[in-house]
């Protein structure tokens, strides 16, 4: 019943879930391939990050998002994706790169896919909505890994979705108790990294999609059809057709909402979307034909 396997190429900060190295990947990926399953990989390597942390100016303000950003250079992701590409070629495993945040990933993914490797990739709503240049000091609610990067990266991600170099958009829903975000200290280096956005993902993406030439059909493909196909559920889910599960939303693409954290059904209400005006309101959600 397992649909996929997840791994981190860098310490995820959760002691029960260790990261893997090249040796362990080379051992495990042929097994994943033999099972016909997917290896989903958080693609950042430790060495470039360790060098960036060592080079960090001791006087750098930990409350500044740019300080956190400087400790997670794009090279960490680029080198990780290069490694995963080589191992996919060697083992025949299907590798799915999760939460792509940097433009430099695209020129690595494109030729590998053209070569015929089974390599897919996603980005996330927060990388498509927020920009590093606009994040205020002390706003730890924006902290995630890989970090939210500058406008040039955001525009490259939208272009990659339109061109097919990125396959889909996934929430990377990563909640935590508000205290772990260190709101009083606003320390972007020490705060928990993760954004809880599951409930807001559709509105967040749709609020920006038309300005990049994307349609409702594009969003449905990126957020429903392709994720279902990735994990082998495409016989039942991902499209509105007779015989498939009636997983539906009643949705008004033109209606707007102002995000109020207290209205979220997430257990932990911390969100960088608080106070934002988003477009596209979900009125009802149906799961297998039952309104939930």
C-alpha positions in Angstrom: 0.0 0.0 0.0 3.0 2.3 0.2 2.7 5.0 -2.6 6.2 6.5 -2.3 9.3 6.9 -0.2 10.6 10.2 1.2 14.1 11.1 2.0 16.2 14.2 2.9 19.7 14.7 1.6 20.3 17.1 4.5 19.4 16.9 8.2 15.7 17.7 8.4 15.9 18.8 12.0 13.8 15.9 13.2 15.9 13.5 15.1 13.7 10.5 14.4 14.2 11.0 10.6 17.9 10.9 9.6 19.1 12.2 6.3 20.7 9.9 3.7 24.0 10.1 1.9 25.1 9.0 -1.6 26.0 5.5 -0.4 22.6 4.9 1.1 20.8 6.2 -1.9 22.8 3.9 -4.2 21.8 1.0 -1.9 18.1 1.8 -1.7 17.2 3.3 -5.1 17.4 -0.1 -7.0 15.0 -1.5 -4.4 12.6 1.5 -4.9 12.9 0.9 -8.7 12.1 -2.8 -8.3 9.0 -2.0 -6.4 7.8 0.4 -9.1 7.5 3.2 -6.5 8.7 6.8 -6.3 11.6 8.2 -4.3 10.6 11.8 -3.2 13.7 13.7 -2.2 14.4 16.9 -0.4 17.3 18.0 -2.6 19.8 20.1 -0.6 23.3 18.8 0.1 25.0 19.6 3.5 28.4 20.7 2.2 27.5 23.9 0.5 25.3 24.8 3.4 28.1 24.1 5.9 30.4 26.4 3.9 27.8 29.1 3.8 27.2 28.9 7.6 30.9 29.1 8.2 31.2 32.1 6.0 28.4 33.9 7.6 29.3 37.3 9.0 29.1 37.1 12.9 27.4 40.5 12.9 24.6 39.3 10.5 21.2 40.0 12.0 19.4 36.7 12.7 16.1 38.6 12.5 16.6 39.3 8.8 15.3 36.8 6.2 18.4 37.6 4.1 20.6 36.1 6.8 18.6 32.8 6.7 18.6 32.9 2.9 22.4 33.3 2.8 22.9 30.1 4.8 20.9 28.0 2.2 22.6 28.8 -1.1 21.1 27.6 -4.4 24.2 25.5 -5.0 23.0 23.1 -2.3 20.0 22.2 -4.3 21.7 22.2 -7.7 24.3 19.8 -6.5 21.7 17.5 -4.9 19.6 17.4 -8.1 22.7 16.7 -10.1 23.5 13.7 -7.8 19.9 12.5 -7.9 19.9 12.7 -11.7 23.1 10.6 -11.9 21.6 8.0 -9.5 18.3 7.9 -11.4 20.3 7.2 -14.6 22.3 4.5 -12.8 19.5 2.7 -11.0 16.4 3.3 -13.1 14.5 4.6 -10.1 11.8 7.3 -10.4 13.0 10.3 -8.5 10.6 13.1 -7.6 12.3 16.4 -6.4 10.1 18.1 -3.8 9.7 21.8 -3.2 12.0 23.3 -5.9 12.7 26.9 -4.9 15.6 28.0 -7.1 15.9 28.9 -10.8 19.2 26.9 -11.1 17.4 23.6 -10.7 15.6 24.0 -14.0 18.6 23.7 -16.4 19.5 20.5 -14.6 16.1 18.9 -14.7 15.3 19.8 -18.4 18.1 17.8 -20.1 17.7 14.9 -17.7 14.0 14.6 -18.6 14.7 15.0 -22.3 17.1 12.1 -22.0 14.2 10.0 -20.9 15.0 9.6 -17.2 12.0 9.2 -14.9 12.4 12.4 -13.1 9.6 14.7 -11.9 9.6 17.8 -9.8 7.3 20.2 -7.9 7.3 23.6 -6.4 5.1 25.1 -3.7 2.6 27.9 -3.3 4.8 30.0 -1.0 7.6 30.1 -3.6 5.1 31.3 -6.2 3.5 33.9 -3.9 6.2 35.4 -1.7 9.5 37.1 -2.5 12.6 37.4 -0.3 12.7 41.1 -1.0 9.3 41.7 0.7 9.8 39.6 3.9 10.0 41.9 7.0 12.6 41.5 9.7 11.6 39.1 12.5 8.9 37.4 10.4 9.7 33.8 11.2 6.3 32.7 9.9 7.9 32.9 6.4 10.8 30.5 7.3 10.9 27.3 5.4 13.6 25.1 3.7 14.6 25.6 1.0 14.0 29.3 1.8 11.8 31.7 -0.1 14.1 33.3 -2.7 14.1 36.5 -4.7 11.8 37.6 -7.6 14.1 36.2 -10.3 13.7 32.7 -8.9 9.9 33.1 -8.5 9.5 34.1 -12.1 11.6 31.2 -13.2 9.4 28.8 -11.3 6.2 30.1 -12.9 7.9 29.8 -16.4 9.0 26.2 -15.6 5.4 25.3 -14.7 4.2 26.7 -18.0 6.9 25.0 -20.0 6.5 21.6 -18.2 10.0 21.6 -16.7 8.1 21.5 -13.3 5.2 19.0 -13.1 3.1 20.2 -10.2 2.5 22.3 -7.2 2.3 20.7 -3.8 1.6 22.3 -0.4 4.6 21.1 1.6 2.3 21.6 4.5 4.6 21.8 7.5 2.9 22.9 10.7 4.3 23.5 14.1 3.2 25.0 17.5 3.5 28.8 17.4 6.1 28.8 20.1 8.6 27.0 17.8 8.4 29.9 15.4 10.0 32.1 18.2 7.6 35.0 17.4 8.9 37.2 20.3 12.6 36.7 19.3 12.0 36.8 15.5 15.2 34.7 15.1 15.1 33.4 11.5 18.1 31.1 12.1 16.7 29.3 15.2 13.0 29.3 14.5 11.3 26.1 13.1 11.2 26.0 9.3 8.0 25.2 7.7 4.8 26.8 6.3 1.3 25.4 6.9 -0.6 26.2 3.8 -2.9 23.2 2.9 -6.2 25.1 3.3 -5.0 28.2 1.4 -3.0 26.5 -1.4 -5.7 26.8 -4.1 -6.5 30.4 -3.4 -2.8 31.3 -3.1 -1.9 29.8 -6.4 -5.0 31.1 -8.3 -4.5 34.6 -7.0 -1.2 34.8 -9.0 -1.7 32.3 -11.8 -3.6 34.5 -14.3 -0.9 37.2 -14.2 1.6 34.5 -15.5 -0.8 33.3 -18.2 -2.1 30.3 -16.4 -5.7 29.1 -16.6 -8.0 27.1 -14.3 -7.2 24.0 -16.3 -3.4 24.6 -15.7 -4.0 24.8 -12.0 -6.2 21.7 -11.9 -3.4 19.8 -13.8 -0.6 21.1 -11.5 -2.5 20.5 -8.2 -4.7 17.5 -8.9 -4.1 15.5 -12.1 -0.3 15.2 -11.9 -0.1 14.6 -8.2 -2.6 11.7 -8.5 -0.6 10.3 -11.4 2.7 10.6 -9.5 1.6 8.3 -6.7 -0.3 5.9 -8.9 -3.9 7.0 -8.0 -4.7 8.3 -11.5 -7.2 5.5 -12.2 -9.4 6.9 -9.4 -8.4 10.5 -8.8 -7.1 13.7 -10.4 -9.8 14.2 -13.1 -13.6 14.8 -13.1 -14.8 11.8 -15.1 -17.4 9.0 -14.7 -16.1 6.2 -12.6 -13.6 8.3 -10.7 -13.9 9.3 -7.0 -16.1 12.3 -6.6 -13.4 14.4 -4.9 -14.7 17.9 -5.7 -14.7 21.5 -4.6 -17.4 24.1 -5.1 -15.3 27.0 -5.9 -15.7 30.6 -7.0 -12.6 31.8 -8.9 -13.7 35.4 -8.7 -14.7 35.7 -5.1 -12.1 37.1 -2.7 -11.2 36.4 1.0 -9.0 38.1 3.5 -7.0 35.4 5.4 -7.6 35.3 9.1 -5.5 32.9 11.0 -8.3 32.2 13.5 -10.5 30.9 10.6 -8.0 28.3 9.5 -8.8 24.6 10.3 -5.1 23.9 10.8 -4.5 23.0 14.4 -1.6 25.5 14.5 -2.7 28.8 13.0 0.6 30.5 12.3 0.6 31.6 8.6 2.5 34.0 6.4 -0.7 34.5 4.5 -2.5 36.3 7.4 -4.1 39.5 6.3 -3.6 38.8 2.6 -6.4 39.3 0.2 -6.6 36.2 -2.0 -8.9 35.3 -4.9 -10.8 32.0 -5.3 -13.1 31.0 -2.5 -13.9 27.3 -1.8 -17.5 27.0 -0.6 -17.8 23.2 -0.3 -15.5 20.2 -0.3 -16.7 16.8 -1.3 -14.8 13.5 -0.6 -15.9 10.5 -2.6 -19.3 12.0 -3.1 -19.8 13.0 0.5 -19.8 16.7 1.6 -17.2 17.0 4.3 
